[in-house]
Amino acid sequence: MNGIWYYAIAFVVIWVLAFVFKKYLDKIGVDLNFPVLMWKTKKLRGFIDKIANISPRFWKWFMNLGIGISVICMVVMTITLLYSLTMITTTPSVSLILPGVDVPGSPIFIPFFYGFVALATVLIVHEFSHGILARVEKASIKSIGLILVAILPGAFVEIDEEEMKELSRPSKLRIYAAGSMGNLSLAAIAMILIMICSAFIVSACFHEDGVEISRVVPDSPADGYLKSGMIVESINTYNITGADSFVNACGNIKPNSTVHIGTNQGDFTLNCSANPNNKTRGYMGIQSQTHYLLNDGLDNHVYSPLLWILLQLPQLFMWIALLNLAVGTFNLLPMKPLDGGYIFENLMSYVFSEDILKAIVTFVSYLMAMVIIFSLVYSFIGGI
């Protein structure tokens, strides 16, 4: 069953329960205003204050650097988004993030568990970073909370708007840049952890033994032939010994060609289609991962379960890095209500009067929104 049905079922269950237990939700401070559920608390404000007070000078210095990085990312993301329109018919680059769902036109599939955990880190780090810098700049935090819009979860830190208005431009810029800088910093940390895990867990305890099919895309050429868990041993004339040989073999597959695949469960012949994300390449519709075996001497009832669990850490850190990087940089596009829109507005306020500034920010925000919506719709239609 496509993951979208799980979201649909969860939507019905959550909102039926929300209306049934509305009186109880009111007592614990949850506001129900369909399709929004919102919970606020003041309990975590002290925790944010403690972090902000560790070294206010460091936080300001770090976010001064963050302003520069944010501006660079804003320029790069804007150019990339506009340039993506020239390749939209062959290589879609804008897609929704829905863990566990095959989003038509999306170049990636995000496993539900890894995606859920990674998105949780995105929200928590992003909002707490805003809160920390708000306190460093002496702006009050009214509340911290969780929000559910239909079925999509979120988090927020409510900063006193009147106090925000009284802050200097550099202070505002540091606060606006903090969220994405928190995400980019976590992405960098996750990448370091991937290297550490690969060096001290994977390389030390496991060795490669071919490539395993982790997922077959529904309604793809491989659907009905291949299945998860199969070990790919050959593709056409290529012997598959690991990830590198698998990538090389797949790179030579042409659209609308016949491919012979040898597995540990038999041989199969597929009629490949064109890759929906790159029309110049062939498409089987399988996702793979390196198949590992424990090194000699480690395959016993004491070490094995723990080592196999630890083997999953690089995969988890990979999704944490990828989603924090993707959301953090996307959030820096110069469009309101994204943080990038407020950074852009404050930077332009150094140059333009308020009337001209409002017109420029509105135009750029609408332009970015139109490009994103067009790219999403075009990719979605093309992926069906």
C-alpha positions in Angstrom: 0.0 0.0 0.0 1.4 3.4 -1.0 2.5 5.4 2.1 0.0 8.2 1.3 -2.8 5.9 2.5 -1.2 5.7 5.9 -1.2 9.5 6.1 -4.9 9.5 5.1 -5.7 6.9 7.8 -3.7 8.8 10.4 -5.5 12.0 9.4 -8.9 10.5 10.0 -7.9 8.8 13.3 -6.2 11.9 14.7 -9.0 14.3 13.9 -11.8 11.9 15.1 -9.9 11.4 18.4 -9.3 15.2 18.6 -13.0 16.0 18.4 -14.0 13.2 20.7 -11.5 14.3 23.4 -11.8 18.0 22.8 -12.7 18.8 26.4 -9.6 16.9 27.6 -7.4 18.7 25.0 -8.7 22.1 26.3 -7.7 21.2 29.8 -4.1 20.4 28.9 -3.8 23.6 26.8 -4.3 22.2 23.3 -6.2 24.5 20.9 -8.3 22.8 18.3 -9.2 24.9 15.3 -9.6 22.5 12.4 -7.4 21.8 10.5 -4.9 23.1 13.1 -4.0 21.6 16.5 -1.7 23.8 18.6 -0.1 23.2 22.0 1.9 26.0 23.8 4.0 25.9 26.9 6.3 28.2 28.8 8.2 25.4 30.6 11.2 25.3 28.1 12.0 29.0 28.2 14.4 28.5 31.1 16.2 25.8 29.2 16.7 28.1 26.2 17.9 30.9 28.5 20.5 28.6 30.0 21.9 27.8 26.5 21.8 31.4 25.4 23.7 32.5 28.6 26.5 30.0 28.2 28.3 32.4 25.9 26.3 35.3 24.4 29.4 36.6 22.7 30.0 33.3 20.9 26.4 33.1 19.7 26.6 36.6 18.3 29.9 35.9 16.6 28.7 32.6 15.2 25.5 34.2 13.8 27.4 37.1 12.3 29.2 34.4 10.3 25.8 32.8 9.8 24.4 36.0 8.2 27.2 35.8 5.6 26.6 32.1 5.0 22.9 32.7 4.7 23.3 35.4 2.1 25.6 33.1 0.0 23.1 30.3 0.3 20.2 32.6 -0.6 22.0 33.7 -3.8 23.0 30.1 -4.7 19.5 28.7 -4.0 17.8 31.5 -6.0 20.1 30.9 -9.0 19.6 27.1 -8.7 15.9 27.4 -8.5 15.6 29.6 -11.5 18.1 27.5 -13.5 16.2 24.4 -12.7 13.4 25.6 -14.9 15.7 25.0 -17.9 16.0 21.3 -16.9 12.5 20.7 -15.6 11.5 18.4 -18.5 14.5 16.0 -17.9 15.6 16.5 -14.3 13.0 17.7 -11.8 14.7 19.3 -8.8 11.8 20.5 -6.5 9.7 18.0 -4.6 7.7 17.5 -1.4 9.2 15.8 1.6 6.8 13.1 2.8 8.6 10.2 4.6 7.3 6.8 3.4 5.4 8.2 0.4 6.2 7.8 -3.3 5.7 11.4 -4.4 5.2 11.6 -8.2 8.1 13.4 -9.8 10.3 13.3 -6.6 13.9 12.2 -7.2 14.1 10.5 -3.8 12.1 8.2 -1.6 12.5 8.9 2.2 12.1 5.8 4.4 9.4 6.6 7.0 11.4 5.9 10.2 14.6 7.7 9.1 12.6 10.5 7.6 10.4 11.0 10.7 13.4 11.2 13.0 15.3 13.4 10.6 12.4 15.8 10.2 12.0 15.9 14.0 15.6 17.1 14.3 15.0 19.7 11.6 12.1 21.2 13.5 13.6 21.1 17.0 17.0 22.5 16.0 15.5 25.2 13.7 13.1 26.6 16.3 15.4 26.3 19.3 18.1 28.1 17.4 15.7 31.0 16.8 14.8 31.0 20.4 18.4 31.0 21.6 19.4 34.0 19.5 16.2 35.8 20.5 17.3 35.6 24.1 20.9 36.5 23.3 19.5 39.7 21.7 17.2 40.3 24.8 13.9 39.6 23.0 11.4 37.7 25.2 10.0 34.3 24.3 6.2 34.2 24.9 5.9 30.4 24.4 7.2 27.3 22.8 4.9 24.8 21.1 3.9 22.1 18.7 1.5 22.4 15.8 -0.3 20.0 13.6 -1.7 21.3 10.3 -4.0 18.6 8.9 -1.5 15.8 9.2 1.8 17.7 8.9 3.6 18.3 12.3 5.6 21.4 13.1 7.1 23.4 16.0 7.5 27.0 16.8 9.1 29.5 19.2 6.9 32.5 19.7 9.1 35.7 20.1 7.6 38.9 21.4 6.9 40.9 18.2 6.9 44.3 19.8 10.4 43.6 21.2 11.5 42.3 17.8 10.5 45.6 16.2 12.7 47.5 18.6 15.9 45.5 17.8 18.6 46.8 15.5 18.9 45.3 11.9 22.0 43.2 12.8 20.2 41.7 15.8 17.2 40.8 13.6 19.4 39.3 11.0 21.1 37.1 13.5 17.8 35.9 14.8 16.4 35.2 11.3 19.6 33.4 10.2 19.8 31.3 13.4 17.2 28.6 12.3 18.9 27.7 9.0 22.4 28.0 10.6 21.2 25.5 13.2 20.1 23.1 10.5 23.3 23.5 8.5 25.4 23.0 11.6 23.5 19.8 12.5 24.0 18.6 8.9 27.7 19.1 9.2 27.8 17.3 12.6 25.8 14.4 11.0 28.3 14.1 8.2 31.2 13.9 10.6 29.3 11.2 12.5 28.8 9.3 9.3 32.6 9.3 8.7 33.2 8.2 12.3 30.7 5.3 12.1 32.0 4.2 8.7 35.6 4.1 10.0 35.1 2.6 13.4 32.0 0.5 13.0 31.4 -0.4 9.3 35.0 -0.8 8.1 36.1 -2.5 11.4 33.3 -4.9 11.8 31.8 -5.6 8.3 32.8 -6.3 4.7 30.9 -5.7 1.5 29.2 -8.7 -0.1 27.4 -7.3 -3.2 24.3 -5.1 -3.4 20.9 -5.8 -1.8 17.6 -4.5 -3.2 16.1 -2.4 -0.4 13.0 -1.3 -2.2 11.1 -1.8 -5.5 9.2 1.2 -6.7 5.5 0.4 -7.3 4.4 0.2 -11.0 8.0 0.4 -12.2 9.6 -2.1 -14.7 11.0 -4.1 -11.8 7.6 -4.4 -10.0 6.4 -8.0 -10.1 9.8 -9.4 -10.9 12.3 -8.2 -8.3 11.7 -7.8 -4.6 13.3 -6.4 -1.5 16.0 -8.6 0.0 17.3 -10.0 -3.3 21.1 -9.8 -3.8 22.0 -8.4 -7.2 24.9 -10.5 -8.7 25.0 -9.2 -12.3 23.4 -6.6 -14.6 23.9 -7.5 -18.3 27.6 -8.2 -18.7 28.6 -6.6 -15.4 29.4 -8.6 -12.3 28.1 -6.7 -9.2 30.5 -6.9 -6.3 29.6 -3.7 -4.5 28.1 -0.3 -4.7 30.6 1.1 -7.2 30.1 -1.7 -9.7 26.3 -1.4 -9.3 26.3 2.3 -10.0 28.6 1.8 -13.1 26.3 -0.9 -14.4 23.2 1.2 -13.9 24.8 4.2 -15.6 25.1 2.2 -18.9 21.4 1.3 -19.0 19.6 3.1 -21.8 15.9 4.1 -21.9 13.5 1.5 -23.4 16.2 -1.2 -23.4 16.2 -4.8 -22.2 18.2 -5.5 -19.1 19.2 -9.0 -17.8 19.6 -9.1 -14.0 21.1 -12.0 -12.1 20.2 -12.4 -8.4 20.6 -14.9 -5.6 17.0 -15.9 -6.3 17.2 -16.3 -10.0 17.6 -14.4 -13.3 15.2 -11.8 -14.6 14.7 -9.8 -17.8 13.2 -6.3 -17.6 12.1 -3.8 -20.2 13.4 -0.5 -18.8 11.7 2.8 -19.2 13.1 6.3 -19.2 14.2 7.6 -15.7 11.5 10.1 -14.6 14.2 12.3 -13.1 16.6 12.1 -16.1 15.0 11.1 -19.4 18.4 10.2 -20.9 19.0 7.3 -18.6 17.3 3.9 -18.2 15.0 3.1 -15.3 14.4 -0.2 -13.5 12.7 1.1 -10.4 14.8 -0.4 -7.7 16.7 1.1 -4.8 19.7 -0.6 -3.3 22.1 -0.7 -0.5 25.4 -2.4 0.1 25.0 -5.9 1.4 27.2 -6.4 4.4 28.5 -9.5 6.3 30.1 -9.5 9.7 33.9 -10.1 9.8 35.2 -13.4 11.0 35.2 -13.7 14.8 32.3 -11.2 15.4 29.4 -13.4 14.3 28.2 -14.6 17.6 25.1 -14.1 19.9 26.9 -11.5 22.1 28.2 -9.0 19.5 26.0 -9.6 16.4 22.7 -8.0 17.5 24.4 -4.8 18.7 26.6 -4.5 15.7 23.7 -4.9 13.3 21.9 -2.1 15.1 24.9 0.1 15.0 25.2 -0.6 11.2 22.0 1.4 10.8 23.5 4.6 12.3 25.2 5.8 9.1 21.9 5.6 7.3 20.1 7.5 10.0 22.8 10.2 10.1 22.7 10.4 6.3 19.0 11.3 6.3 19.5 13.8 9.2 22.3 15.5 7.2 20.3 15.5 3.9 17.0 16.8 5.3 18.6 19.4 7.5 20.7 20.6 4.6 17.7 20.6 2.2 15.3 22.4 4.5 17.9 24.7 5.9 18.9 26.0 2.5 15.4 26.0 1.1 14.3 28.2 4.0 16.9 30.8 2.9 15.1 31.6 -0.4 14.2 35.3 -0.5 10.5 34.9 -0.1 8.2 35.5 2.9 7.2 33.9 5.2 10.5 32.0 4.9 13.4 33.3 7.0 15.2 34.1 3.8 12.5 36.6 3.0 13.0 38.5 6.2 16.8 38.4 5.8 16.3 39.8 2.3 13.9 42.5 3.5 16.2 43.6 6.2 19.2 43.8 3.9 17.3 45.7 1.3 16.1 48.2 4.0 19.7 49.5 4.1 19.3 50.7 0.5 15.6 51.4 -0.3 12.8 53.4 1.3 9.9 51.6 2.9 7.5 51.9 0.0 10.0 50.7 -2.6 11.2 48.0 -0.2 7.7 46.6 0.2 7.2 46.4 -3.5 10.6 44.6 -4.1 10.0 42.1 -1.4 6.5 41.4 -2.5 7.5 40.9 -6.2 10.5 38.6 -5.3 8.3 36.6 -2.9 5.6 36.0 -5.5 8.2 35.2 -8.2 9.8 32.5 -6.0 6.5 31.1 -5.0 5.3 30.9 -8.6 8.5 29.1 -9.7 8.2 26.6 -6.8 4.5 25.9 -7.4 5.1 25.5 -11.2 8.0 23.1 -10.6 6.0 21.0 -8.1 3.0 20.8 -10.3 5.0 20.0 -13.5 7.1 17.4 -11.7 4.0 15.8 -10.1 2.1 15.6 -13.4 5.2 14.2 -15.1 5.7 11.6 -12.4 2.2 10.2 -12.5 
